[in-house]
Amino acid sequence: MVEIAQDKPYRELMQLFARHPIGCHESDTFIEILKFYYEPEEAHLAAHMGWELEPEEDIAKRAGVSLDDAARLLTRMASKFFVRGIKRPDGVRVFRLPFILPGLFELPFAVRQASPELDHLGDLWEKYFEEGWGREFHSGPITLIRALQAISAPKEQVMPYEDAVAVVKQASYATINPCMCRQSKRGCGDPLDVCILLGMGFYGGDVPGGQPVLDPAQMVSRPRGRFAPLDEVVEVLKRSEEAGLVHITMNVQGDPWLICNCCRHACHGLRGITQLDIPHAVAPSSYWCSVDEDLCTGCWACIDRCPVGAIDMKDSMMVEVDIELCLGCGVCTSICSPEALRLEKRDPDRILTPVATEHELLVMRGTAKGKPYPVHPH
């Protein structure tokens, strides 16, 4: 890559994202993506931020800019949702960067209406995924996301963090949003209004008693999600299962802050398996699919339904399940007319228990990848 003077703040910001345990692929494509989000002076300030909330005075000092300039820029970025800003009850304003995913990638599609400019951004992210970021996102032994079994799955022995309805119940509130991945990828015919965000975690986290830093005059638009009661969220989960979509959430037990209902066409997680051939790009649930050969009629419906190609046909015209690929999502069971498929508990040594918190997840992933977390900006 050729160093261009005006690109310096973007390259510094890219290098900061590369040090995060989620990581980024350093390329000119990502520079172009960052230019959609940040003006040069914003990128300079963002390159001196981290992923833990901290006072704007500390950020200003590190970046070598005046507090007034930092406050102005941080307010502008927070009002576009490209950084997270909160005014604490004590009056101190604190800010942090979003993760690259979930976060930076989805945010424009979460708050803006469709436009040629947004389509171009989606094309850039698609190019970026294919040229190296997809493999970086799925690199390392610690998986960021995991599948939840269908809500119609057996409920005996199901831990609360494995039950999509229980995950929603523990959240302070839920919103239903248009799927950001399908908006970015485009051309997918699967349901759109099925993305479930829980609390404010997607936008950067909550501070008890705090207020978001937002200037209405600088907001491009407001988040497009709408508040939804539990019964409506459950209907979204059911509708998603009927469409063959997989419930995917963060690989943590507490406060996962989203349930995406994912398709094989647009989801960066599922495409890690199907497109990049990374079998464990998505951590499976603690179940897997089994086949009752006495009931199987060899109709192929489940083969077409499986989002990761884990089901195939044997010479005997009975289906078989590749347990190394099976996500335990259960979307195949609802389409099996003879009810030959069912979810069963995995062998204990094959159950991947999610970690307790998001912070622990990032620390473990960072340790495994040689990228210590928290990341301390220079």
C-alpha positions in Angstrom: 0.0 0.0 0.0 1.3 3.5 -0.9 1.3 5.9 2.0 -0.7 9.0 1.2 -0.4 12.0 3.5 -4.2 12.6 3.9 -4.7 9.0 4.7 -2.5 9.0 7.8 -5.3 9.3 10.4 -7.2 6.5 8.7 -4.1 4.2 8.6 -3.5 4.9 12.3 -7.2 4.1 13.0 -6.9 0.9 11.0 -3.8 -0.2 12.9 -5.7 0.4 16.1 -8.6 -1.9 14.9 -6.0 -4.5 13.9 -4.7 -4.6 17.5 -8.2 -5.5 18.8 -8.9 -9.2 19.5 -11.6 -9.2 16.8 -9.0 -7.8 14.5 -9.1 -6.2 11.0 -7.4 -7.0 7.7 -5.2 -4.0 6.8 -6.0 -3.0 3.3 -6.9 0.0 1.1 -10.5 -1.2 1.1 -10.7 -0.8 4.8 -9.3 2.7 4.5 -12.1 3.5 2.0 -14.6 2.1 4.5 -13.3 4.2 7.3 -13.7 7.3 5.2 -17.4 6.6 5.0 -17.6 6.8 8.8 -15.1 9.5 9.8 -13.8 12.8 8.6 -10.0 13.1 8.8 -10.1 15.1 12.1 -12.6 12.6 13.5 -10.4 9.7 12.4 -7.4 11.3 14.2 -9.3 11.5 17.4 -10.8 8.0 17.0 -7.3 6.6 16.5 -6.5 7.7 20.1 -9.6 6.1 21.6 -10.2 2.6 23.0 -13.0 0.1 23.6 -13.5 1.0 27.3 -15.5 4.1 28.2 -13.2 6.9 29.3 -13.5 10.7 29.8 -13.2 13.0 26.9 -10.4 14.9 28.6 -8.2 11.8 28.5 -8.9 11.3 24.8 -8.2 14.9 24.0 -4.9 14.8 25.9 -3.8 11.6 24.2 -4.7 13.0 20.7 -3.0 16.3 21.3 -6.2 18.4 20.6 -8.0 20.9 22.8 -10.8 19.8 25.0 -13.2 22.1 23.1 -12.3 20.5 19.8 -12.4 17.0 21.2 -15.8 17.6 22.8 -17.2 19.0 19.4 -15.8 16.0 17.4 -16.9 13.4 19.9 -20.4 14.8 20.1 -20.6 14.7 16.3 -19.4 11.1 16.0 -21.6 10.0 18.8 -24.6 11.6 17.1 -23.9 9.6 14.0 -23.5 6.5 16.3 -19.9 5.9 15.0 -18.6 6.2 18.6 -20.5 5.6 21.8 -20.9 8.5 24.1 -22.6 8.6 27.5 -23.0 11.4 30.1 -22.7 9.8 33.5 -24.8 10.9 36.4 -21.9 12.9 37.7 -21.8 15.0 34.5 -18.7 13.4 33.1 -18.9 12.5 29.4 -17.3 9.2 28.5 -16.7 7.6 25.1 -15.5 4.4 23.4 -15.2 3.0 19.9 -17.6 0.4 18.5 -16.4 -3.1 17.7 -15.8 -3.7 14.0 -18.5 -6.5 14.2 -21.0 -6.5 15.7 -20.8 -2.7 15.6 -19.0 -0.6 13.0 -20.2 -2.8 10.1 -23.9 -2.8 11.0 -24.4 0.7 12.4 -25.1 2.6 9.1 -27.6 0.0 8.1 -29.2 0.2 11.5 -29.8 3.9 11.4 -30.0 5.0 7.7 -32.5 4.5 4.9 -31.4 2.8 1.7 -29.5 4.9 -0.7 -26.8 4.5 -3.5 -24.2 5.7 -0.9 -25.3 2.9 1.5 -25.3 0.4 -1.3 -21.7 1.4 -2.2 -20.7 0.9 1.5 -22.3 -2.6 1.4 -20.2 -3.4 -1.7 -17.1 -2.3 0.1 -17.8 -4.5 3.1 -18.4 -7.5 0.8 -15.1 -6.9 -1.0 -13.4 -6.5 2.3 -14.9 -9.8 3.6 -13.6 -11.7 0.6 -10.2 -10.2 0.4 -9.2 -11.1 4.0 -11.3 -9.7 6.7 -13.6 -12.8 6.8 -10.7 -15.0 7.7 -9.4 -12.5 10.2 -12.8 -12.3 11.9 -12.9 -16.1 12.2 -9.3 -16.6 13.2 -8.1 -18.0 16.5 -9.6 -20.8 18.7 -12.1 -18.6 20.6 -15.3 -18.2 18.6 -17.1 -14.9 18.9 -20.6 -16.0 18.0 -22.7 -19.1 18.6 -25.9 -20.7 17.5 -29.0 -21.1 19.7 -31.4 -24.0 19.1 -34.9 -23.4 17.7 -37.4 -22.4 20.4 -39.4 -25.4 19.5 -36.4 -27.6 20.4 -36.5 -29.9 23.5 -36.4 -27.8 26.7 -35.1 -30.4 29.1 -31.6 -29.6 30.3 -31.5 -26.4 28.3 -29.5 -23.7 30.1 -31.0 -20.2 30.2 -28.2 -18.8 28.0 -29.1 -21.4 25.4 -32.8 -20.6 25.3 -33.5 -17.6 22.9 -36.7 -16.7 24.8 -34.8 -16.8 28.2 -32.1 -14.6 26.6 -34.7 -12.0 25.6 -36.4 -12.1 29.0 -33.2 -11.2 30.8 -32.7 -8.0 28.7 -33.9 -4.6 29.9 -35.8 -4.3 26.6 -35.8 -5.5 23.1 -36.1 -3.9 19.7 -36.8 -5.4 16.3 -34.7 -4.1 13.5 -34.2 -4.7 9.7 -31.3 -7.2 9.2 -28.2 -5.2 8.6 -26.4 -8.0 6.9 -29.1 -8.6 4.3 -29.3 -4.8 3.7 -25.6 -4.7 3.1 -25.4 -7.9 0.9 -28.7 -7.2 -0.9 -30.5 -9.7 -3.2 -31.6 -12.0 -0.4 -35.2 -12.9 -0.3 -35.3 -14.0 3.4 -37.3 -11.9 5.9 -35.8 -8.6 6.8 -37.4 -7.3 10.0 -36.1 -10.1 12.3 -32.9 -8.7 13.9 -33.4 -8.5 17.7 -31.3 -6.0 19.7 -31.3 -6.3 23.5 -30.7 -3.2 25.6 -28.1 -0.6 24.5 -25.2 -3.1 24.1 -25.1 -2.9 20.3 -24.7 0.9 20.5 -21.9 0.6 23.1 -23.3 -0.4 26.5 -25.3 1.1 29.3 -24.1 3.2 32.2 -26.7 3.1 35.1 -28.3 6.5 35.2 -26.4 7.7 32.2 -27.7 9.5 29.2 -26.6 9.0 25.5 -24.5 11.9 24.1 -26.7 12.9 21.1 -27.1 16.2 19.3 -30.4 16.0 17.3 -29.0 18.6 14.9 -26.1 16.4 14.0 -28.0 13.1 13.7 -28.2 11.7 10.2 -31.2 9.7 11.3 -32.4 7.7 14.3 -32.1 4.0 14.9 -34.7 2.2 12.8 -35.5 -0.4 15.5 -38.8 -0.4 17.3 -39.5 -1.5 20.8 -41.3 -4.8 21.1 -42.9 -6.8 23.9 -41.8 -10.4 24.6 -44.8 -12.0 22.7 -43.9 -10.1 19.5 -40.2 -11.1 19.9 -41.2 -14.7 20.3 -43.3 -14.4 17.1 -40.2 -13.1 15.3 -38.2 -16.1 16.5 -41.0 -18.5 15.3 -41.2 -16.7 11.9 -37.5 -16.9 11.5 -37.4 -20.6 12.2 -40.1 -21.2 9.6 -38.0 -19.3 7.1 -35.0 -21.5 7.9 -33.0 -18.8 9.7 -30.6 -19.6 12.5 -30.7 -17.8 15.8 -27.1 -16.5 16.5 -25.9 -14.5 19.4 -22.6 -13.6 21.2 -20.7 -16.5 22.6 -21.3 -15.3 26.2 -23.6 -16.4 29.0 -24.6 -13.0 30.2 -25.9 -9.8 28.4 -25.3 -11.0 24.8 -27.2 -7.8 23.5 -28.4 -9.4 20.2 -30.1 -12.3 18.6 -29.5 -12.3 14.8 -31.7 -14.5 12.7 -29.2 -15.4 10.1 -29.3 -16.7 6.5 -26.6 -18.5 4.6 -26.5 -15.8 1.9 -25.5 -12.7 3.9 -24.4 -13.8 7.5 -20.7 -13.3 8.0 -20.8 -16.1 10.6 -22.5 -18.7 8.5 -20.5 -17.7 5.4 -17.4 -18.4 7.4 -18.4 -22.0 7.3 -19.9 -22.3 3.8 -17.8 -19.8 1.9 -14.4 -19.8 3.8 -14.6 -23.5 4.8 -13.9 -22.7 8.5 -16.0 -25.4 10.3 -16.3 -23.7 13.7 -16.8 -20.1 12.6 -20.0 -20.3 14.6 -19.9 -22.2 17.9 -22.7 -24.8 18.0 -25.4 -25.2 20.5 -25.2 -28.0 23.0 -27.4 -30.1 20.8 -27.0 -31.9 17.5 -29.4 -33.4 15.0 -30.0 -37.1 15.0 -31.9 -39.2 12.4 -34.5 -41.9 13.0 -33.8 -44.1 9.9 -37.1 -46.0 10.4 -39.0 -42.8 9.8 -36.8 -41.1 7.2 -38.3 -41.1 3.6 -35.3 -39.6 1.9 -37.3 -36.6 0.7 -34.2 -34.2 0.7 -36.1 -31.4 2.4 -33.7 -31.2 5.3 -30.7 -31.2 3.0 -32.0 -28.1 1.3 -32.9 -26.5 4.6 -29.5 -27.0 6.5 -27.7 -23.6 6.3 -24.2 -25.1 6.6 -24.4 -28.3 4.5 -24.2 -30.6 7.5 -26.9 -33.1 6.1 -26.3 -35.3 3.1 -27.8 -38.5 1.6 -26.3 -41.9 2.1 -26.3 -44.6 -0.6 -29.2 -46.2 1.3 -31.2 -43.0 0.5 -31.3 -42.1 4.2 -29.9 -38.8 5.3 -26.9 -38.6 7.6 -25.7 -35.7 9.7 -22.1 -34.5 9.9 -21.8 -33.8 13.6 -18.6 -31.8 13.1 -20.6 -29.3 11.0 -24.0 -29.5 12.7 -24.8 -26.3 14.5 -27.6 -27.8 16.6 -29.9 -25.0 15.4 -32.8 -27.3 14.7 -34.2 -25.5 11.6 -34.1 -28.8 9.8 -36.5 -30.4 12.3 -39.4 -28.2 11.5 -39.4 -29.1 7.8 -39.2 -32.9 8.3 -42.7 -34.1 7.6 -42.2 -37.7 9.0 -40.5 -36.2 12.1 -37.4 -38.3 11.5 -35.1 -35.5 12.8 -34.7 -34.4 16.4 -32.2 -32.5 18.5 -30.3 -34.5 21.1 -27.8 -33.4 23.7 -24.2 -33.6 22.4 -21.7 -35.8 24.1 -20.4 -33.9 27.2 -16.9 -33.7 25.8 -18.3 -31.9 22.6 -20.3 -29.3 24.4 -18.7 -25.8 24.2 -19.9 -23.8 27.1 -19.8 -20.0 26.4 -17.8 -17.8 28.7 -19.4 -15.7 31.3 -19.0 -12.1 30.0 -18.1 -10.2 26.9 -14.9 -8.9 28.6 -13.8 -12.4 29.4 -14.5 -13.5 25.8 -12.3 -10.7 24.4 -9.5 -11.3 27.0 -9.4 -15.0 26.0 -9.5 -14.3 22.3 -6.8 -11.6 22.6 -4.6 -13.9 24.6 -5.0 -16.7 22.0 -4.2 -14.3 19.1 -1.4 -12.4 20.8 -3.5 -9.2 21.0 -3.9 -8.3 24.6 -7.2 -6.8 25.8 -8.1 -4.2 26.8 -6.4 -2.4 23.9 -4.5 0.7 25.1 -4.2 3.3 22.3 -0.9 5.0 21.8 
